[in-house]
């Protein structure tokens, strides 16, 4: 497909080749292609950058040969532009001299755009915020659907935002949707959570890429615990790689996690695990006692019991690293259903 127009134009801009260009767009129309597919396929046919700009509908798409559809997509200087009703524009930006079939391509591109805009599955204005948020975060939505949904939400595709994935956070303000057992919320800044709430915070990205922030936020949510109810995806580092590679049964069989489970089942097990979490967070037994509002003299017994069950020293750099990894992997196992 790539460069087909260049090859056809090199032969001759005759009626037969013009019919081939018309047939190309007719197949997209009869196949009810999405706007993403139209823009991407037209770029491959033309062998150059093309785009659709429909500001009234919140759509601004562009593509280059061999690349995915991107946004925004306003026409660059010196692009060939065809204007449609409602302020819609389609454009072709060829770097060199125009090809003999460029006028035909632009005309059929415009016709196909007008028809597919009518047929497309872009969301209807009457959809409420939760449905629009769900569409923006869907892995299966195209750029056109996402862009249109963001327009109806009043969010520019290039606006920077984070997605919060949370449980017990229904009272938080923001554009949100309940997706399974997890609430997704678009946030500019991260608010204080209600008591008992937990949240994973995705990276700040352009709104059109909110689905990636949502995926990362769900991963971060799996690393939360009562001792750490808010986890930022950026701060997890290499731990994020483990979330998609280890499932619950694999994690449950790790010796360090099984040892932590034994500690948790003992009398005062919750206090012992809280002490271990605090030790990893602060780096010293004395500071951990202060965080837990315990006298520092109570810590040695807790840590000694933990070391006896775990089989390694916890109050040393190497021991704290191993302990912290085990605690985080245990969270990953316990929160398996949230990702």
N, C-alpha and C positions, 0 to 999 in steps of 0.2 A: 504493500500500500504506500509506503513512504516515498514521496517524490513522484507519485503517479502523474500529477498534473504537469510537472516539469517534463516527464517523458512524453505525455500526450501532446503537449505544446510543441515539443521538439519534432514530432512527426508532422503535425499540421493541425491548425485550429478549425478542422472541418466539421461537418454536421455529425459524422459518426462519432467523433470524440466528444462533441458537445452532448450527444445523447448518452454517452457513457457517464459523463459528469452528472447529468440529470438523473440517470438511473441510480447512481450512488446515493443521492439525497432521497430519492423516492423510496429506496429500501429502508433507509433510516426512519422515514415517516411511517411507512406501512408497518414496520416492526415496532412502532411506538417506542423508539429509543429515548432514553433520558437526555436531558440537556447536557449532562457531563459527557455522555457518549457522543453526542452531536459535535460538541466543541473539540473533543479529543480526536475524533475521526476526521473532522475537517482539517485540523492541523496536519495530520498524517497525509491526507490527500494533497493539500496545498504545498507541503514541505516548508512551511514557515509558521510564524506565530499568528494566531487568530483569536477572536474573542466575541463575547456577547455582553452587552451592558444594558441592563434594564433596571434603572434606579428606582422606578416606581414600584417594582416588585421585589426589591432587595436583592437583585441578582447582578453579579459582576464577575464574569468568568473568563479565563484565558488559558490557552494551552500552546505548547510548542511540540514539534514532532518528537515522539519518544518519551514524553513526560506526562505526568498526571495533570488533571485540571487543577488550576490554582485560582485564587482570588486575592486582591481585587484585579479587575481586568479592563479598565478604561482604555480607550483607543490611544496608542502612542502617536506622536507627531508623524505626519506624512503617511499614515495608514489609509488604505482605501476603506471608506465607511459607507454603509447603507442604513438609512434611518427608516424605522417603522413607526406604526401608531403607538401612542402612549409613551413616547420618549425612548423606545427601545432602539439600540444600535447594534449592528454586527460589523465586524471589521477584519481586514486581512492586512497584516504588516509584512510585506516582502522587502527584504533588504536591498535587492537590486531592482532592475527594470521590471515592470509588470509583464506577465506572460499573456499570450493571446487569449487563454481561457480564463483569466482572472475575473473578467466581468461576469462571465457565466457562473463561475464558482460563487462569487459574492451574491449574485441574484438568488441562486438556489439555496445558499446558506441562509439568506434572509427569509425566504419562503419557509424553509424547514424550521427555522427558529420560531416564526410566528405560529406555525401549526403546533409544534411541540410545546410551546408555552401554554397553549390552550389545553393540550392533552396531558401535560406533565403532572406528576404526583406531588407538586409542591404543596405545602400545607395551606389549608383554607384559613382566611382571616378569623373565622369564628372559633377556631381551636383555642382552647384555654392555655394558660402558661405551662401547666404540667405536661401537656401533650407536646408542646413546642420544645420544651427543655428535653424531653425524652427523645425527640427527633434529632436535635442538635447532638446529643450524646450517642446516638445509635451508630454502631460499627458498620451498618449496612446502608446508611443514608449517603447519597451523593453530595458533592459540593453544592449543587444547585438547591437541593432540599435544605441543607444546613443553612445556606446563605439566606434563603427565603424565611426560614423559621427564626433566625436571628433578627431579620428585619421586622418581623411581626412582634418580636419581643422588645424591639427598640434598642438592640445592641448591634453596633457596627462590627463587621467581620474581623476588622483589624484591632478592635478594642482588646486590651489585655485583661485577662481574668484568670482566676483559679477555680477549680471545681472541688468542693468539699464533699466527701463521702462519709456519711455519719449514721449512727444509730442513737436513738434517744435525743434527737436534735430537732424535733418537729417545730419547736417554738422559734427557731432562728429565722431571721428575716432574709429575704433574697429569693430570686427566681429559683424554683425547686420542683422536683418530681420524686415520687416514691417509686423506686425501681427494685422490685423484689423486697428484700428485707433491709435495703439501704436507701437512705434519702440522699439525693444529689442536689447540691445547692451551688449556684453561681455566686462567687464572693469576690469583692475587691480587696477587702481586708478580712482577716479571720476573726470572728467574734468570740466572746467568751461562751463556753458551752454550759448548758444546764447541768445540774448535778446528775451524775450517772451517764451523761452523754459521752460518746466517743467519736472521734473524727480523724480521717486520713485526709491530708491536704495535698492536692495535686500541684504540679508546677504551673507557674504563670505562663500562659501562652496566648496567642491571638484567639479570639472567640471562635473562629472557624475551625480551630484545632482543639476545641474543648473536649472532644471525644478522647484525645490522648491524655489530657489532664484528668479526665474521669477514670480512665483505666489505671493511671498511676495512683490516684487517690484511693481507689479500692484496694490496691496493693498495700498502700500505707496503712489503711484501716486494719488490715490483718495483723499488723505489728503493734496495735494498741493494746493496752491493759489498764486495769484500775489504777496502777501506779503511774501510768503514762497514757492519759486518755486522748492526747493529740499527738499525732506523728506526721511529720512533713516528709514527703517523698524524697526531696532533694537531700535530706539528712541521713537517709538510709544507706546511701552509697552502694557497696557491693551486695548488701543484703537483698536488694531488689531482684538480683539475678536468681536467688534461691526460691523466691515465691512461685515462679512458674515451673520449677524443676523438681520440687519435692512435694508429694501429696501427704495427706494425713497419716496413712499407714506407714509410709517410709519414715516420717518424723517420729512416730510413736515408738519405733524400734531402736532409735538412737539411745545408747546407754546413758548419756548425760540427761536426756529428757526423761527417761524412765526413773533415774535417780531423783530428779526434781518432783516427779509425780509421787514417789515414795515420801519425800519430805512433806509435800502438800497434804498427804493423807494422815500424817501424824497429828497429835495434839499440838496446838499452836502452830500448825503448818502454815497458815496464812501469814502469821507474823514472821516466820522464818523466811518465806519467799519475799515478803516485803523488805526484810532486812537485806536480802541478797540483791534485790532491785536497787535499793538505796545505795548499797556498797558500789555497785557498778556505775550508778549515776554520779556519785560524789568522789569516788576514788579512795576513800578512807573510812574505817570503821567509826571513828569519832564523828565525822561529818554525817555519816549515815544515821547515827543515833540522833543527832540534832534534827535531821530532816523528819525522822519518825517521832520526834518528841519523846525519846527514850533516854534514860541515863546511859552514858557510854559504857558503864560497867555491865550492862545487860547484853552487850553485843558479843563478847567473847564466847559465851555459852552457845548462842545462836550459830555463830560461824563455825565453832568446833563441831557441832552436830551436823551442820551442812557438809563440812569437809569429810566427816566420817562416812556419810552416805554417798557423796559425790566421788570420793577417792582422790581428790586433789586439793591443793591449797588454794583458797579463794582470795586471800588478802595479799596478792602479789600481782604485778603487771600481767604475767602470763596467765595466772589463774583467773584474774578478773576478765581477761579477754575470752577465755574458754567459757567462763560462767555467763558472761553477757551474751555470747553466741547461743548458748543453750537456752537461756531465758527467752531470747528473741525467736528462736525456732519453736519453742513451746507455744508462744503466742500465735505463731503462724499456723501451728496445728490446731489450736483451740478455736481460732477464728477462720477456719477453712471455708465455712459457708458464706463468709462476707465478701470474698473476692470474686 
